[in-house]
Amino acid sequence: MKNTDRPPVSVVVCTTGNRPEMLREALASIRAQDYEGDVTAVVVFDRCEPDKEVLSDDPHRRVTWTTNERVPNVAGSRNSGILAASDDLVAFCDDDNTWRPSKLRLQVEALHRNPDAALVSCGMVSTQERLWPSAHITFDDLLRSRIPAATTSSFLMRRPLLLGPVGIFSEEIPRGFAEDYELLLRCARHAPIPYVPEILVEVPPHEGSHFYGRWSMIADSHEWLLDHYPEFRRDRRGYARLAGQVAFESSMARDWGRSLKWARRAFAASPLEPRTYAALAVTSRLVSGEWVIGRVQARGSGT
């Protein structure tokens, strides 16, 4: 492989300081990459004191740090890391995730094969393995599905495109929810997203998302996506999916009027959307929202 085929990579690792051991495991997995190019981890300390013990001046596997001076959420934290990075390729690894050794090598190779792509993704494993069944993720794919097989810790991106025509993570989405999905939409609109069909990211099971229970805010975020991406209206299944999510999230927030409004919109787009019926069942007090969520989690379904 020529030197030009293994360019330096910056890896943005965001942390709030409450998982120091996990942060060290994430950094160890970055340091252990079998990629022959130089890799610099940029640890972004968000609303916490910097842990300078994790820093390293190894010229091939440096660890530097910065703070989040932008909006106080994950979007602002990731953008602070992008702006602090110095390489043309930038990846992301959440502080509670780890990479398998071949991740960067295989993804850099995929970017070389797809010079127009802004982003390359790969498979991940948590409670179950998630792999996308195609060599690319298209914009239309993302209209139909959030694609849980493409998580932020799987992203390797061209930084000049982030700072240029594609743009950095949106800081306008309410509380930063679904900022990774929104960036995927923008990248896929720019060019199809290459996908490495291997499990290269490990995500430990969690008791619950940081956003769990903030149903009105999550519904606001999904409404924001529908407002800012009119293309959803050309894909009836995709529109019904997001509208059904707003309906269900509103029912969980006991905002019955909002739930019924979005249930009607989801049903009009596609009577086959199951979230519509879940929202109506919760709104009618036939079942609890927790029961519905438990059933979905038992099936391992995504969104």
C-alpha positions as CSV (number, residue, x, y, z in Angstrom):
1,M,0.0,0.0,0.0
2,K,1.4,3.4,-0.9
3,N,1.8,6.2,1.7
4,T,-1.0,8.1,-0.1
5,D,-3.3,5.2,0.5
6,R,-3.0,5.4,4.3
7,P,-3.5,9.1,5.1
8,P,-3.6,10.3,8.7
9,V,-7.0,10.0,10.5
10,S,-8.4,12.0,13.4
11,V,-10.9,10.2,15.7
12,V,-13.3,12.4,17.7
13,V,-14.1,10.8,21.1
14,C,-16.7,12.7,23.1
15,T,-17.1,12.2,26.9
16,T,-18.8,13.8,29.8
17,G,-16.3,12.3,32.3
18,N,-18.6,9.8,33.9
19,R,-17.2,6.7,32.2
20,P,-13.4,6.9,32.7
21,E,-12.8,3.2,32.3
22,M,-14.9,3.0,29.2
23,L,-13.1,6.0,27.8
24,R,-9.8,4.2,28.3
25,E,-11.1,1.1,26.6
26,A,-12.3,3.1,23.6
27,L,-8.9,4.8,23.3
28,A,-7.1,1.4,23.6
29,S,-9.2,0.1,20.7
30,I,-8.3,3.1,18.6
31,R,-4.6,2.7,19.5
32,A,-4.8,-1.0,18.5
33,Q,-5.9,-0.4,14.9
34,D,-4.0,-2.4,12.4
35,Y,-4.1,0.6,10.1
36,E,-0.6,1.7,9.1
37,G,-1.3,5.4,8.9
38,D,-1.1,7.8,11.8
39,V,-4.1,8.1,14.0
40,T,-4.9,11.0,16.4
41,A,-7.7,10.7,19.0
42,V,-9.2,14.0,19.9
43,V,-11.0,13.6,23.2
44,V,-13.7,16.2,23.7
45,F,-14.6,16.8,27.3
46,D,-18.1,18.1,27.5
47,R,-19.1,19.9,30.7
48,C,-16.4,18.1,32.7
49,E,-12.8,18.4,33.9
50,P,-10.3,17.1,31.3
51,D,-8.6,13.8,32.3
52,K,-5.2,14.5,31.0
53,E,-3.9,11.1,32.0
54,V,-5.3,9.7,28.8
55,L,-3.2,11.9,26.6
56,S,-0.4,10.5,24.5
57,D,2.4,12.1,22.4
58,D,3.1,8.9,20.5
59,P,3.6,10.3,16.9
60,H,1.7,7.4,15.3
61,R,-1.2,7.1,17.9
62,R,-1.5,10.5,19.6
63,V,-4.2,11.5,22.0
64,T,-5.1,15.2,22.3
65,W,-8.0,17.0,23.9
66,T,-10.3,19.9,23.6
67,T,-13.5,21.1,25.3
68,N,-17.0,21.6,23.9
69,E,-17.4,25.3,23.5
70,R,-20.6,25.0,21.3
71,V,-24.1,23.8,22.2
72,P,-24.0,21.6,25.3
73,N,-25.1,18.4,23.7
74,V,-23.6,15.6,21.6
75,A,-23.9,17.5,18.4
76,G,-21.9,20.5,19.8
77,S,-19.4,18.1,21.3
78,R,-18.8,16.3,18.0
79,N,-18.5,19.5,16.1
80,S,-15.9,20.8,18.6
81,G,-13.9,17.7,17.8
82,I,-14.2,18.2,14.1
83,L,-13.0,21.7,14.3
84,A,-10.1,20.7,16.6
85,A,-9.0,17.9,14.2
86,S,-6.3,18.5,11.7
87,D,-6.6,15.6,9.3
88,D,-8.7,15.3,6.1
89,L,-10.3,12.1,7.4
90,V,-12.2,12.1,10.6
91,A,-13.9,9.2,12.5
92,F,-16.0,9.1,15.6
93,C,-16.0,6.7,18.5
94,D,-18.3,7.3,21.5
95,D,-16.5,6.9,24.8
96,D,-18.5,3.7,25.7
97,N,-17.9,2.0,22.3
98,T,-14.9,0.1,21.0
99,W,-13.6,-0.7,17.5
100,R,-12.3,-4.0,16.2
101,P,-8.7,-3.8,14.9
102,S,-9.4,-3.7,11.2
103,K,-12.0,-0.9,11.2
104,L,-10.0,2.0,9.9
105,R,-8.0,0.0,7.4
106,L,-11.1,-1.5,5.8
107,Q,-13.0,1.8,5.8
108,V,-10.1,3.9,4.3
109,E,-9.9,1.3,1.5
110,A,-13.6,1.7,0.9
111,L,-13.3,5.5,0.7
112,H,-10.5,5.1,-1.8
113,R,-12.8,3.0,-4.0
114,N,-15.6,5.6,-3.7
115,P,-14.0,9.0,-4.2
116,D,-17.3,10.9,-4.3
117,A,-18.5,9.6,-0.9
118,A,-18.6,11.8,2.1
119,L,-18.9,9.0,4.6
120,V,-18.3,5.2,5.0
121,S,-20.1,3.1,7.6
122,C,-19.8,-0.5,8.8
123,G,-21.6,-3.1,11.0
124,M,-22.0,-3.1,14.7
125,V,-22.9,-5.4,17.6
126,S,-24.7,-4.7,20.8
127,T,-27.3,-7.1,22.0
128,Q,-27.4,-8.3,18.4
129,E,-25.4,-8.0,15.3
130,R,-26.5,-5.3,12.8
131,L,-25.3,-5.4,9.2
132,W,-26.7,-3.5,6.2
133,P,-27.3,-6.0,3.4
134,S,-26.0,-3.8,0.6
135,A,-22.6,-2.3,-0.5
136,H,-24.1,1.2,-0.2
137,I,-26.7,3.1,1.8
138,T,-28.7,5.4,-0.5
139,F,-30.8,8.5,0.4
140,D,-34.0,6.6,-0.4
141,D,-32.9,3.8,2.0
142,L,-32.6,6.4,4.7
143,L,-36.0,7.8,3.9
144,R,-37.5,4.4,4.6
145,S,-35.4,3.5,7.6
146,R,-33.2,5.0,10.3
147,I,-30.8,2.0,9.6
148,P,-29.6,1.1,13.0
149,A,-26.7,-0.8,11.3
150,A,-25.1,2.7,10.7
151,T,-24.2,4.2,14.1
152,T,-22.0,7.3,14.7
153,S,-19.1,5.2,15.9
154,S,-19.1,3.5,12.5
155,F,-18.6,6.8,10.6
156,L,-15.4,7.7,8.8
157,M,-15.8,11.0,6.9
158,R,-14.0,13.4,4.7
159,R,-13.5,16.5,6.9
160,P,-13.3,19.0,4.0
161,L,-16.8,18.0,3.0
162,L,-18.0,18.4,6.6
163,L,-16.5,21.9,6.7
164,G,-17.9,22.5,3.2
165,P,-20.9,21.4,1.1
166,V,-22.2,18.6,3.5
167,G,-21.8,20.5,6.8
168,I,-21.2,19.5,10.3
169,F,-23.7,17.9,12.8
170,S,-26.8,20.0,13.1
171,E,-27.1,22.0,16.3
172,E,-30.6,23.1,15.4
173,I,-32.4,19.7,16.1
174,P,-34.1,19.9,19.5
175,R,-31.6,18.8,22.2
176,G,-29.5,17.2,19.5
177,F,-31.6,14.0,19.2
178,A,-31.2,12.1,15.9
179,E,-28.3,14.3,14.8
180,D,-26.5,11.2,13.5
181,Y,-29.5,10.2,11.3
182,E,-29.8,13.8,10.0
183,L,-26.1,13.8,9.0
184,L,-26.5,10.4,7.3
185,L,-29.3,11.9,5.2
186,R,-27.1,14.8,4.2
187,C,-24.2,12.6,3.3
188,A,-26.4,10.2,1.3
189,R,-27.9,13.2,-0.5
190,H,-24.4,14.1,-1.5
191,A,-23.4,10.6,-2.7
192,P,-24.3,7.0,-1.8
193,I,-22.6,5.9,1.5
194,P,-20.2,2.9,1.1
195,Y,-20.8,0.2,3.6
196,V,-18.2,-2.3,4.9
197,P,-20.2,-5.5,5.5
198,E,-18.3,-6.5,8.7
199,I,-18.9,-6.1,12.4
200,L,-16.3,-3.5,13.3
201,V,-17.9,-1.6,16.1
202,E,-18.9,-3.0,19.6
203,V,-21.6,-1.2,21.6
204,P,-22.2,-2.4,25.1
205,P,-25.9,-2.9,26.1
206,H,-27.3,0.0,28.0
207,E,-30.1,0.2,30.6
208,G,-31.6,3.0,28.6
209,S,-30.8,5.8,26.3
210,H,-29.9,9.3,27.6
211,F,-33.0,10.5,25.8
212,Y,-35.3,7.8,27.2
213,G,-38.5,9.3,28.7
214,R,-38.1,12.7,27.0
215,W,-40.9,11.9,24.7
216,S,-42.0,15.4,23.8
217,M,-38.5,16.4,22.9
218,I,-38.0,13.3,20.8
219,A,-41.3,14.0,19.0
220,D,-40.1,17.5,18.4
221,S,-37.0,16.2,16.8
222,H,-38.9,13.9,14.4
223,E,-41.2,16.7,13.5
224,W,-38.1,18.8,12.7
225,L,-36.8,16.1,10.4
226,L,-40.2,16.0,8.5
227,D,-40.2,19.8,8.2
228,H,-36.6,20.0,7.0
229,Y,-36.7,17.0,4.6
230,P,-39.7,17.4,2.3
231,E,-38.4,14.3,0.4
232,F,-40.1,12.2,3.1
233,R,-43.4,13.1,1.4
234,R,-42.4,11.3,-1.8
235,D,-41.8,8.1,0.2
236,R,-45.1,7.1,1.8
237,R,-43.6,4.4,4.0
238,G,-40.9,6.7,5.2
239,Y,-43.3,9.5,6.0
240,A,-45.6,7.1,7.8
241,R,-42.7,5.7,9.8
242,L,-41.7,9.1,11.2
243,A,-45.2,10.4,11.5
244,G,-46.1,7.2,13.4
245,Q,-43.1,7.8,15.7
246,V,-44.3,11.3,16.5
247,A,-47.8,9.9,17.2
248,F,-46.4,7.2,19.5
249,E,-43.9,9.5,21.3
250,S,-46.7,12.0,21.8
251,S,-48.9,9.3,23.3
252,M,-46.1,8.4,25.7
253,A,-46.0,12.1,26.7
254,R,-49.8,12.0,27.2
255,D,-50.2,14.7,24.6
256,W,-53.3,13.0,23.2
257,G,-54.3,15.6,20.7
258,R,-50.9,15.7,19.1
259,S,-50.8,11.9,19.1
260,L,-54.1,11.6,17.3
261,K,-53.2,14.3,14.7
262,W,-50.0,12.5,13.8
263,A,-51.7,9.1,13.8
264,R,-54.1,10.4,11.2
265,R,-51.2,11.6,9.1
266,A,-49.3,8.4,9.4
267,F,-52.4,6.3,8.5
268,A,-53.2,8.5,5.5
269,A,-49.6,7.9,4.2
270,S,-49.6,4.1,4.9
271,P,-52.3,2.1,6.7
272,L,-49.6,-0.6,7.3
273,E,-47.5,1.5,9.7
274,P,-47.5,-0.3,13.0
275,R,-46.5,2.7,15.1
276,T,-49.8,4.3,14.3
277,Y,-51.8,1.5,15.9
278,A,-49.4,1.4,18.9
279,A,-50.0,5.1,19.4
280,L,-53.8,4.7,19.1
281,A,-53.7,1.7,21.6
282,V,-51.8,3.8,24.1
283,T,-54.0,6.9,23.6
284,S,-57.1,4.7,24.1
285,R,-55.6,3.3,27.3
286,L,-55.9,-0.3,25.8
287,V,-52.2,-0.9,26.7
288,S,-49.4,0.9,28.3
289,G,-46.6,2.5,26.4
290,E,-44.1,0.5,28.5
291,W,-45.8,-2.7,27.3
292,V,-45.4,-1.7,23.7
293,I,-41.7,-0.8,24.2
294,G,-41.1,-4.1,25.9
295,R,-42.6,-6.0,23.0
296,V,-40.5,-4.1,20.5
297,Q,-37.3,-4.6,22.5
298,A,-38.0,-8.3,22.9
299,R,-38.2,-8.6,19.1
300,G,-35.0,-6.6,18.7
301,S,-36.7,-4.2,16.3
302,G,-35.1,-0.9,15.3
303,T,-36.7,2.3,14.2
